[in-house]
């Protein structure tokens, strides 16, 4: 089961005594800050969680599995999360 933004906002509201609407706004602003910084090629480090970074993937040749037709996939940016040691230790 996946945790949605609504679920996260509800959990924040329960644990902090703020309204669900305020916690949803807080979560939206937090996500917007991460997106804004990543768009400007600034990595986002959250202590004891990890670092979000933008990495560039080179252009490459892709293939349609049904027709075996080749086509060029353009270079693009992708987001990576390098989990902190604390998160890795927590999960293992």
N, C-alpha and C positions, 0 to 999 in steps of 0.2 A: 504494500500500500504506500502510495506517495503522500507526502505532506504538502499541502497547498499553502499559498500565501494567506488565505483566509484562516487555515488551521494555525499557522504560526502567529498571526495577529491575535487570534483568540487565546492562544497560550501566553502571549506577552501580556494581554489584558488581565488574565487570571493571576499571573504571578507578580504584577506590578501595581495593581489597584488603579489602573487608568481605563478609560472606556475603550471598547472594542474599536470604535471609530478612530480614536486617537492612536491606538496601537497600529491600526492599519495604515494611517497616515505616516507614522514613524517608520514602519517597514518600507513603505513606498519611497520615502525620502532617502532611506538608507540604500536601497537598491539603485535609485537614481544617482546617488553620489558615486557608487561603484561604477555604474555604466559611464558616467561623465568622465571620470578619471581614466578608465580603460580606453575610451574613445580618443582621449588625448595622449595615449601611449604612456600613461603613468601607472605603475604597478600599485596595487592596493594590498597592504599588509595588515592583517588583523591578528594581533598578538594572541598566542595560544590557539589559533585556528588555522591560519595559512596565508598564502600570498596568491592573489589573482594577478596573472600577467597576460599580456597579449603577445602571441607568437605568430610569425608570418610563415605560412606554408607555401612552398614553391609551386609553380604551375606544373601539371603532370598530365599524363595521358590516362584517360579513363576508358572503360569498356562497358558497353551494354551487355549484360550477361545473356540476354535472350538472342540478340542479333549478332553479337560479337563485334559490333561496329565501334570503332575507336573515335574518341573526340577529346579535345583539349579541355581540361579543367583549369580555370584561371587561378592565379595566386590569390590567396585570401588570408585574412587574419582569423585567428582562433583564440579562444580564452582557455587558459589552463589554471588549475588550482594546485599549488604545491602545498600539501597538508603539512602542518607543523608537527614536530616530534610529539607534542602532547596529544594531538588528535590520533596520530598513528599508534601511540602507546595505549590510548583509551580504547581503540578499536581492536587491538590485538591483545 
